[in-house]
Amino acid sequence: MSTPAGWLPDPVTTHELRYWDGAAWTEHVADAGASATEPLADGVQPPPPGASVPPPPAAAAGATAAGAATKGSWKDKLKAVTEQGKAMAEQAKGQLAEQQAKRTSHWDDDPSTLWHGSSTNAATSKIGVSTTHYRITKDRLWVESGLLGTRSESVPLWSVKDMDLRQAVWQRGKDIGDVVLVLEDPAFGTTGGMGFDLTGAGESGRASGQVVLDNIEHPQQVIELLQPLVSEARRAKTIERQSSYVHQMPMPGYAPQAPAAPQAPAAAPGDLAEQLRKLAVLRDEGILTEEEFAAQKAKLLG
């Protein structure tokens, strides 16, 4: 009959107790409740069968429990780190959602905002927030992009010369798509953000000189909203440019005081025809009266 594992009197009497693991003496010893370790020389006889097993000293029992906990500590630490990471991610997600809710509420109450929406691509939908937000006013498209920081940029609607709708098969069933705004010049655009390519060099396979409202809901409704706004903005810009041209032209009867100079050579036929054509356009659009048109034409021909 073998002796069960437990604390027994030290067979070499160096210490009060030594731990017997059921098959051999171990190096764990105890004195007055304080545990320690001390290797035992070979050849020491096992305890006699049926030897009494006293209760383990308190400190030794604590050391045994600590040793058992130490064996699984790396798993516990890994689990704790994982839980901590999840908690931080949820906290960041909550802060982003709160920030997005405040932005939406502000735009809802802003009378100058005619429409606002967000990119709903697969990457951001997983975390329940969007990295790019769009807003349309009477004369501009505004874009706010970024997660940790926000960059706000805008595009004048008069610079939009064409619009297009792109929808993949999976987008049509959800009424999601990309609204592509083609600009007169890349310089009218902004410098980045998700779904953008406005730098002239091209990025992510998109053509330069475009603004892309990426993965927005109800894209056709957005185009229908933009069409009259873009037309009005371009009409106003055309009038502004023509008015600027008229103001820069000398008015009839104005004779600037300047020293006599050799007579300038007559305008080339091509230049003269172009100037007459511009005058005719201004007259047809009602910017010049017939009298003003006749006076300017006589001056060019004279």
Secondary structure, DSSP 8 states (H G I E B T S, - for coil): ----SEEEE-TTSSSSEEEE-SSSEEEEEEETTEEEE----TT-----TT-------HHHHHHHHHHHHHHTHHHHHHHHHHHHHHHHHHHHHHHHHHHHHHHHHHHHH-TT--EEEE---HHHHTTT--SEEEEE-SSEEEEEE-SSS-EEEEEEGGGEEEEEEE--HHHHTTTEEEEEEEES-GGGS-S--TTEE-SSS-BTTB-SSEEEEEEEESHHHHHHHHHHHHHHHHHHHHHHHHHHHHHHS--TT---------------HHHHHHHHHHHHHHHHTTSS-HHHHHHHHHHHH-
